[in-house]
């Protein structure tokens, strides 16, 4: 792209108040936690794997523990993101849960993102659709449901949660 004109590190941007500080959380769900969850009959249908249900449970567990209110989930495939959304709606009906993908008209994506932004608690799933080009300071968490190989994609996606949001007094992404 040419000569670098200026470089600003994450640390410098955080120190200057341009970005909020961040925490990287590695989620682990024990067999006992998942067993207790399933024993409470908090599952949607028999055609889903325990791993799929664990992914939804882990997100909700971390959102509660860290008081996160707006999470974006990243998946490798659109169908996986859609299934995650449907499962989450069934498991956690009090959380506004939606899905966006690149085949949807911009107007449909905008409506979903506006509802997500206004919700008290929201989760929106996607497959590479929200890595760049959105500015929703309310996002305080990104959740990689599938492994990411690209450092650039990880940094871009993580940046969704680092925007300052003074109206909500956001301190951490």
Secondary structure in CASP SS format (residue, H / E / C, confidence):
PFRMAT SS
TARGET T0000
AUTHOR 0000-0000-0000
METHOD secondary structure of the structure
MODEL  1
X C 1.00
X C 1.00
X C 1.00
X C 1.00
X C 1.00
X C 1.00
X C 1.00
X C 1.00
X C 1.00
X H 1.00
X H 1.00
X H 1.00
X H 1.00
X H 1.00
X H 1.00
X C 1.00
X C 1.00
X C 1.00
X E 1.00
X C 1.00
X E 1.00
X C 1.00
X C 1.00
X C 1.00
X C 1.00
X C 1.00
X C 1.00
X C 1.00
X C 1.00
X C 1.00
X H 1.00
X H 1.00
X H 1.00
X H 1.00
X H 1.00
X H 1.00
X H 1.00
X H 1.00
X H 1.00
X C 1.00
X C 1.00
X C 1.00
X C 1.00
X C 1.00
X C 1.00
X C 1.00
X C 1.00
X C 1.00
X C 1.00
X H 1.00
X H 1.00
X H 1.00
X H 1.00
X H 1.00
X H 1.00
X H 1.00
X H 1.00
X H 1.00
X H 1.00
X H 1.00
X H 1.00
X H 1.00
X H 1.00
X H 1.00
X H 1.00
X C 1.00
X C 1.00
X C 1.00
X C 1.00
X E 1.00
X E 1.00
X E 1.00
X E 1.00
X E 1.00
X C 1.00
X C 1.00
X C 1.00
X H 1.00
X H 1.00
X H 1.00
X H 1.00
X H 1.00
X H 1.00
X H 1.00
X H 1.00
X H 1.00
X H 1.00
X H 1.00
X H 1.00
X H 1.00
X H 1.00
X C 1.00
X C 1.00
X C 1.00
X C 1.00
X E 1.00
X E 1.00
X E 1.00
X E 1.00
X C 1.00
X C 1.00
X C 1.00
X C 1.00
X C 1.00
X C 1.00
X H 1.00
X H 1.00
X H 1.00
X H 1.00
X H 1.00
X H 1.00
X H 1.00
X H 1.00
X H 1.00
X H 1.00
X H 1.00
X H 1.00
X H 1.00
X C 1.00
X C 1.00
X C 1.00
X E 1.00
X E 1.00
X E 1.00
X E 1.00
X E 1.00
X C 1.00
X C 1.00
X C 1.00
X C 1.00
X C 1.00
X C 1.00
X C 1.00
X C 1.00
X C 1.00
X C 1.00
X C 1.00
X C 1.00
X C 1.00
X C 1.00
X E 1.00
X E 1.00
X E 1.00
X E 1.00
X C 1.00
X C 1.00
X C 1.00
X C 1.00
X C 1.00
X C 1.00
X H 1.00
X H 1.00
X H 1.00
X H 1.00
X H 1.00
X H 1.00
X H 1.00
X H 1.00
X H 1.00
X H 1.00
X H 1.00
X C 1.00
X E 1.00
X C 1.00
X C 1.00
X H 1.00
X H 1.00
X H 1.00
X C 1.00
X C 1.00
X C 1.00
X E 1.00
X C 1.00
END
